[in-house]
Amino acid sequence: MSEPVLVVGAGPVGLAVAGELARRDVPVRVVDALAAPTTESRAIVVHARSLEMLERVGVLDDIVASGIKATGVEMHASGRTLARVELDIVDSPHPYSVLTAQTETERILAGNLAKHGVEVERGVSLVGLEQDADGVRATLRASDGREETVAASWLVGADGAHSAVRRQVGTALEGSFHGERFLMGDVHAEHDFDPRSMYTFFSAHDGPLMVFPMKGDRMRLIAQIPTASTDEASQEWLQRITDERAAGRIRIHDSLWLTCFEIRHAQVPQYRFGRVFLAGDAAHIHSPAGGQGMNTGLQDAFNLGWKLAAGYRGTASETLLDSYHAERHPVAARVIEFSTRLTHLSTLANPVAQHLRNALLHTATGLGPTRHALAEETEETTVAYHDSPAVVGSAVRPKVRGGDHLPDVPGTELRSVLSAETGHVLVTLGALPAVAELPGVRQVLLADTGAPVDGFDAVVADPDGRAAARLGLSRGRVLVRPDGYVGALAEGEDDRPVRAYWELTTPAR
């Protein structure tokens, strides 16, 4: 198919999905209604699972250099520390969050996209959309009023909470649209906080204050305010709130951006509409508690990009394309549930409820399993697709299951091979005989056999059985999808799960 994929929206999600397509040699066109990149930094936290994905793209070092690493979350009330959760206990090669301005994330992703010859077309809005079984026809309007109708093979709506693509396909966000109201500011400030942590201060009367130290003297502050408040956001107001809730530990010098917003929790019932897909805030919105909004959207992009590239080439079955919704919709539902719980926990007004919350947090986070679960939930390292139609499991119960993200295996070259590969990788554990070549698969042999397997070209030695021990499967094959998740798991010499995966995810011949 000669028509490019059209991506509407050039925020982090749109840039990421366009980058995934471009690095797989799929022609892509990116448009955005804004005349210039936004100067507003709505999202500032990049969590561990997103960092793993960004490493595969090749921009991890730039993301880390643009911000600071946060390895802890602290909660305070009544002048004492209620709880501290260490983030560096999660199972990830990047056990931390990076606090960096969304403007930096967009700059880095746009630069990566430009390396593939794709530039964002600015001041261009989507005003019409039609589709049939063969493609999409989109009407675009430039800032000067000129309109053009363009043909696209597929279309991705990554145009935010007020998505024009969402309206054009006739769907809407469903959920809760009224709730707590917050004042947010990006500021330069003098403070005594450890920049390696994120903080929440619970207030007995006025709601919480969330504090995110950033690079240099930059800081993100989010404070709950009365729901009925109609006051304009101001530096003076924010300073007064921080004085009251953070005991005068923050002195704001100047403000980069101030705004008031109301928390909403909702998502669309379906992510795919024929040849149109929704991603990021166009598909789901929720509280900033936990800092998972942009991260969930980025992972939408990495889940969709390789599938859509296969769809463009005609090598994706309908099952594979539908699996985007099947895999990502439940993840967003879980994020909405988690962030809603955090928001409700932070905004308790009843003194008795506040006392119980404080006591519970202090006690529960003193337990190792609770701390670990909270860290994993925050860093999104528990995201898995066990019930996906694009995953084939195994009769055995190893440490890693079909649908899990393949963990790092220290001491092997597996991570570097996976980062360099844009397609599927077949990992062989133990000395198994050669298998018949499978379409689109490179094999990484993690056994000390001393020679490549017939038909495949990559060998990574694992003489100590490190990978086998890490995965909990002494002999077998693990088919790793392009997004790093396990597509199929086969025990011993049984190749049927691997073949079943290809039968599910490629068109019938």
Secondary structure, DSSP 8 states (H G I E B T S, - for coil): --S-EEEE--SHHHHHHHHHHHTTT--EEEEESSSS--------EE-HHHHHHHHHHT-HHHHHHHSEEE-EEEEEETTEEEEEEESTTSSSSS-SEEE--HHHHHHHHHHHHHHTT---EESEEEEEEEEETTEEEEEEEETTS-EEEEEESEEEE---TT-HHHHHTT---EEE----EEEEEEEEEEE---TTEEEEEE-TTT--EEEEE-STTEEEEEEEE-TT------HHHHHHHHHHHSTT-EEEEEEEEEEEEE--EEE-S-SEETTEEE-GGGTEE--STTS-HHHHHHHHHHHHHHHHHHHHHT---HHHHHHHHHHHHHHHHHHHHHHHHHHHHHT---HHHHHHHHHHHHHHTTSHHHHHHHHHHHHTTT---TT-TT-B--SS--SS-TTSB----TTSSHHHHHHH-SSEEEEEESS-------TTEEEEE-S--SS--TT--EE---TT-HHHHHHT-SSEEEEE-TTSBEEEEEETT--HHHHHHHHHHS---
